[in-house]
Amino acid sequence: MKRIVIIGAGGHGREVAEILRCQARHGTTLQLLGFVDEDRKIHHQVIDDLPVLGDWAWFEQIDKSEVAVICASGFSTTRKKMAVRATAMGLSFANAIFPLAYVSSHASIGEGIVIYQNATVCRGSSIGNHALVNVGAVISHDTQLGDYATLNPAVSLAGTVSIGEGCYLGIGCNVTQGIKIGPWTTVGAGAAVVRDLPANVTAVGVPARVIKTHTDDK
């Protein structure tokens, strides 16, 4: 039986817990142990029927080979920091995939990913480690989603799109066929990306245009 701890007890962490519970109800053998969170004010409280076990030091008290973790943050930068720290501690990662998501058997799936209900991952596509695919997002054929990338609800990626590491795509944005978006770029809610975007920029609008370049500090 897989024993899972969720790192982060905020809103996203509670949603991950719900996905894992749904997996268990549909036959996945797992035991959800609780949350680990840096906020000492919530330590030993119960959130959504799960205990907050403590902070990162809790992992030093257990046999790390007996648990897997999911880094639960809705933000790419925070999720990467969590994952890097967890890896340094020798922890392994689980996936949380809602049973009502469609994930093609011909898609490639990384570790530590979260896929919400009604998301679609088509054949030939690939999802990198610790990526987040939110409610109703669509990843079409042969599209690549980089490590730590975040697709918010109702994002649609057409075929052969390439989304770089750490990209953050706002709710309801669309990316047309064959487009490439560089690492750690943010696309605003409702945007339509019809031309390639470079790394480390923010783009908004229809069609999407770059409004800001930011420092690569990831």
C-alpha positions as CSV (number, residue, x, y, z in Angstrom):
1,M,0.0,0.0,0.0
2,K,1.3,3.4,-0.9
3,R,1.4,5.8,2.0
4,I,1.2,9.5,1.0
5,V,1.9,12.8,2.7
6,I,0.9,16.1,1.1
7,I,3.4,18.9,1.4
8,G,1.3,22.1,1.9
9,A,-2.0,22.3,3.7
10,G,-3.5,25.3,1.9
11,G,-6.3,25.3,-0.7
12,H,-4.4,23.4,-3.3
13,G,-3.3,20.8,-0.7
14,R,-6.9,20.2,0.3
15,E,-7.8,19.7,-3.4
16,V,-5.0,17.2,-3.8
17,A,-6.3,15.3,-0.8
18,E,-9.7,15.1,-2.4
19,I,-8.2,13.8,-5.7
20,L,-6.4,11.1,-3.7
21,R,-9.5,10.1,-1.8
22,C,-11.3,9.7,-5.1
23,Q,-8.5,7.6,-6.4
24,A,-8.9,5.4,-3.3
25,R,-12.6,5.0,-3.9
26,H,-12.0,3.9,-7.4
27,G,-9.6,1.1,-6.4
28,T,-6.2,2.7,-6.0
29,T,-4.4,1.2,-3.0
30,L,-3.2,4.1,-0.9
31,Q,-3.2,5.5,2.6
32,L,-3.3,9.3,3.0
33,L,-1.4,10.1,6.2
34,G,-1.9,13.9,6.3
35,F,-0.2,17.2,5.6
36,V,3.2,18.7,6.3
37,D,3.3,22.5,6.4
38,E,5.7,25.2,7.6
39,D,3.0,27.1,9.4
40,R,3.4,26.2,13.0
41,K,0.0,27.7,13.9
42,I,-1.8,24.8,12.2
43,H,0.5,22.0,13.4
44,H,-1.5,19.1,15.0
45,Q,-4.8,20.5,13.8
46,V,-7.1,18.5,11.6
47,I,-8.0,19.9,8.2
48,D,-10.6,18.2,6.1
49,D,-10.3,15.1,8.3
50,L,-6.5,14.9,7.9
51,P,-3.9,15.8,10.5
52,V,-1.2,18.4,10.0
53,L,1.7,16.3,11.0
54,G,4.3,19.1,11.5
55,D,6.9,20.8,9.4
56,W,9.6,19.3,7.2
57,A,11.4,18.0,10.3
58,W,8.6,15.4,10.6
59,F,10.3,13.5,7.7
60,E,13.4,13.0,9.8
61,Q,11.5,10.9,12.3
62,I,10.3,8.3,9.8
63,D,11.6,5.7,7.4
64,K,11.5,7.8,4.2
65,S,11.3,4.6,2.1
66,E,7.8,4.0,3.5
67,V,6.1,7.2,2.2
68,A,5.7,9.2,-1.0
69,V,4.9,12.9,-1.2
70,I,3.1,15.3,-3.4
71,C,4.2,19.0,-3.5
72,A,0.9,20.9,-3.2
73,S,1.1,24.4,-4.4
74,G,-0.7,26.1,-7.3
75,F,2.4,28.1,-8.1
76,S,5.2,26.8,-10.2
77,T,8.0,28.5,-8.3
78,T,6.8,27.3,-4.9
79,R,6.3,23.8,-6.2
80,K,9.8,23.6,-7.5
81,K,11.3,24.8,-4.2
82,M,9.2,22.1,-2.4
83,A,10.3,19.4,-4.9
84,V,14.0,20.3,-4.7
85,R,13.9,20.2,-0.9
86,A,12.0,16.9,-0.9
87,T,14.5,15.3,-3.4
88,A,17.4,16.5,-1.2
89,M,15.8,14.7,1.7
90,G,15.6,11.4,-0.2
91,L,11.8,11.4,-0.6
92,S,10.0,9.8,-3.5
93,F,6.9,11.3,-5.2
94,A,3.4,10.1,-5.9
95,N,0.9,11.3,-8.6
96,A,-2.6,12.5,-7.9
97,I,-4.9,11.9,-10.9
98,F,-8.6,12.3,-10.7
99,P,-10.5,9.3,-11.9
100,L,-12.6,11.5,-14.1
101,A,-9.6,12.8,-16.0
102,Y,-8.8,11.2,-19.4
103,V,-5.1,10.3,-19.7
104,S,-4.2,8.4,-22.8
105,S,-2.2,5.2,-22.4
106,H,0.0,6.6,-25.1
107,A,0.9,9.7,-23.1
108,S,4.1,10.1,-21.0
109,I,3.6,11.1,-17.4
110,G,6.2,12.2,-15.0
111,E,6.3,12.0,-11.2
112,G,4.7,14.3,-8.6
113,I,2.1,15.5,-11.0
114,V,-1.5,16.5,-10.2
115,I,-4.3,16.2,-12.8
116,Y,-7.8,17.4,-11.9
117,Q,-11.2,16.2,-12.9
118,N,-12.3,16.6,-16.6
119,A,-8.8,17.3,-17.8
120,T,-7.7,15.6,-21.0
121,V,-4.3,14.4,-21.9
122,C,-4.1,13.1,-25.4
123,R,-1.9,10.5,-27.1
124,G,1.7,11.3,-27.8
125,S,1.7,14.2,-25.3
126,S,4.1,14.3,-22.3
127,I,3.8,15.9,-18.9
128,G,6.9,16.7,-16.9
129,N,7.6,16.2,-13.2
130,H,5.6,18.2,-10.7
131,A,3.4,19.7,-13.4
132,L,-0.2,20.7,-12.5
133,V,-3.1,20.2,-14.9
134,N,-6.2,21.9,-13.4
135,V,-9.9,21.3,-14.0
136,G,-11.0,20.9,-17.6
137,A,-7.6,21.7,-19.1
138,V,-6.8,20.1,-22.5
139,I,-3.4,18.9,-23.6
140,S,-3.7,17.8,-27.3
141,H,-1.7,15.3,-29.2
142,D,2.1,15.4,-29.2
143,T,2.2,18.4,-26.9
144,Q,5.0,18.8,-24.3
145,L,4.4,20.2,-20.8
146,G,7.6,21.0,-18.9
147,D,8.6,20.2,-15.4
148,Y,6.8,22.4,-12.8
149,A,4.4,23.9,-15.4
150,T,1.0,25.0,-14.3
151,L,-2.2,24.9,-16.4
152,N,-5.0,26.6,-14.6
153,P,-8.7,25.6,-15.2
154,A,-9.9,25.4,-18.8
155,V,-6.5,26.1,-20.5
156,S,-6.4,24.5,-24.0
157,L,-3.2,23.5,-25.7
158,A,-3.5,22.5,-29.3
159,G,-1.4,19.8,-30.9
160,T,2.5,19.9,-31.0
161,V,2.7,22.8,-28.5
162,S,5.8,23.0,-26.3
163,I,5.4,24.6,-22.8
164,G,8.7,25.2,-21.0
165,E,9.7,24.5,-17.5
166,G,7.8,26.4,-14.8
167,C,5.4,28.2,-17.2
168,Y,2.2,29.5,-15.6
169,L,-0.9,29.7,-17.9
170,G,-3.8,31.6,-16.5
171,I,-7.4,30.4,-16.4
172,G,-9.0,29.9,-19.8
173,C,-6.1,30.8,-22.0
174,N,-5.5,29.1,-25.4
175,V,-2.4,28.1,-27.2
176,T,-2.6,27.4,-31.0
177,Q,-1.0,24.6,-32.9
178,G,2.8,24.2,-32.9
179,I,3.5,27.2,-30.6
180,K,6.5,27.2,-28.3
181,I,6.5,29.0,-24.9
182,G,9.9,29.4,-23.2
183,P,10.6,28.4,-19.6
184,W,9.2,30.4,-16.7
185,T,6.9,32.5,-18.8
186,T,3.4,33.6,-17.5
187,V,0.4,33.8,-19.7
188,G,-2.5,35.8,-18.5
189,A,-6.1,34.6,-18.0
190,G,-8.1,34.4,-21.2
191,A,-5.1,35.1,-23.5
192,A,-4.8,33.6,-27.0
193,V,-1.2,32.6,-27.8
194,V,-0.7,32.6,-31.6
195,R,3.0,33.3,-31.8
196,D,6.0,31.8,-29.9
197,L,6.8,33.4,-26.6
198,P,10.4,33.7,-25.2
199,A,11.5,32.6,-21.7
200,N,10.9,34.7,-18.6
201,V,8.2,37.1,-19.8
202,T,4.6,37.9,-19.0
203,A,2.1,37.9,-21.9
204,V,-1.5,38.9,-21.9
205,G,-4.4,39.6,-24.3
206,V,-5.9,38.4,-27.6
207,P,-3.6,37.9,-29.3
208,A,-1.1,37.6,-26.5
209,R,1.6,40.2,-26.4
210,V,4.6,40.5,-24.0
211,I,4.1,43.2,-21.4
212,K,6.9,42.4,-19.0
213,T,10.3,40.7,-18.9
214,H,11.4,39.4,-15.6
215,T,14.7,38.2,-14.1
216,D,15.5,34.5,-14.4
217,D,15.8,33.8,-10.6
218,K,14.2,30.3,-10.6
